[in-house]
Amino acid sequence: MARTMNRRPVMKIDLDGSGVPRRRSDDLAAEEPLEIRLRREPLAVTMRTPGQDIDLAMGFLLTEGIIRAADDVVTAQLCAGTDAPNTYNVVDVVLGAHVPPPDTDPSRNFYTTSSCGVCGKASIDAVRTRSRFDVTADEVTVAATTLAELPDKLRAAQRTFDRTGGLHAAGLFTAGGDLVVLREDVGRHNAVDKVIGWALRDGRLPLAGHILMVSGRASFELTQKAWMAGIPLLAAVSAPSTLAAELADEAGMTLVGFLRGSSMNVYTGTQRVTV
């Protein structure tokens, strides 16, 4: 069973109320390390919210360019690791014989954190992994009114956020605004990898004609992950970075930021958003 939340005693102080401290319990979003191994050799460690760990590992391997399709993986299984009691914080993946080994050059630091993803990588060139999907050929269009509804739909589906207030979300939507799948995690990049890993295992790639909606900002890394999955439109409730906009433009993706209420900024691929 996924350990998505833990209860912890806290002292509650409400200065707008009585101001008298009181003891209560609070739900906290779980954050635990997940080690991804290839044939029992460590490849990456990420801090994540437990749950959908196989999807997370598969999504990570795809968006890092290590695998290209689901059949590149022979087996992917949770392992007990060395913790006592067992927490199953290890995923061991066996790649097919036809899959070349990953580049483990020291300039590529695969240690990730829940907040910034691959911020330890040495350079932009090290993370600009080329997608095998031609997103520029995707002629899907999305109504601005449909986009404006997505943040509320995303928020309404965040069950664990309601209890903890501490999780990012990534939702895959159709062009008509229907939610296909949603994942939550303490790391925005993990939430996206869980969505993409699910789609990979379900035989849905490339995700042409779909929208990826994220609850935070649109970073370079999230833009790259969307591109690697063949997603033509990435939308975020907060700001994109300069590198995210540059990569989206290079990839032929549509990038929407500050999607709040009835307003939004369309930074690239404006032809896909109709008014």
Residue, then its C-alpha position, 0 to 999 in steps of 0.5 A: m500500500a502506498r504511503t502517501m501521507n503520515r500523521r504527525p502531532v502539531m501545535k496549532i496557533d490561530l492568531d485570528g481566533s482565540g490565540v490559545p495554542r492547541r494540540r492536534s494531528d496533521d497529515l503530511a505528504a510522504e517523502e521518501p527516496l526511490e532508487i532506480r537500478l538497471r540490472r541491480e546497478p544504481l542509476a538514479v535516486t529521487m525523493r518522491t511520494p510513494g505510489q506508482d513507482i514503476d510508472l515513475a521509473m519507466g517515465f524517468l527512463l523514457t524522458e531521459g532517453i534511456i529507453r524509447a518504448a515499453d518493449d525496451v524493458v524486460t522487467a521492472q519490479l519493486c525490491a525490498g532494498t536494505d531498510a528494516p522494515n522493508t519499505y520497497n524504495v527500490v525499482d530494479v529494471v532489466l533492459g532488453a539486450h538491444v538497448p544500449p547502456p545509459d551514458t553515466d558520464p560524471s557530467r550527468n548527475f542523476y541524483t534528483t530532488s523533489s523540488c528541482g529535478v535534474c538541477g545537478k546536471a552540468s549543462i543544458d547540452a547534457v539534458r537536451t535529449r532529442s525526442r523521437f516524436d515530431v510534435t511540430a506535425d501535431e495540428v491539434t487546437v484547443a479553445a482558450t475557454t477549455l484551457a481556462e477550465l483545466p486548473d480547477k479540474l486538476r485541483a478537484a482531482q487532487r485527493t491527497f492535496d486536500r489532506t496535506g496541501g503539500l503535493h504537486a499534480a500533473g494531469l493529462f487531458t484531451a483537447g476537449g478538456d477531459l481528464v485522462v489521468l492525474r498523478e500527485d507527488v512532492g516533486r513536480h517532475n516525479a508527477v509528470d514522470k508518473v503520468i508519462g510512465w503510465a501512458l508508456r506502459d498503457g501503449r499510448l505514446p506518442l501522446a499526440g492531441h493531448i495537454l499536460m497540465v501542471s500545478g506549478r511552474a513550467s521548467f525546462e525539465l518539464t518541457q523536455k519530458a512533455w516533448m519526449a512523450g510527444i505532448p504538443l501542449l504544456a500548460a502551467v498555473s505559474a510562470p515558465s522559465t526562459l529555457a522552457a520557452e526556448l525549448a518549447d519553441e525549438a520543439g514546436m510545442t505550445l507553452v501556456g503559463f499563468l493559466r489562472g481564472s480567465s487569463m493566460n499567457v501563450y508563449t509559443g505555438t500560439q496557433r494551437v490556442t483558439v479564441 
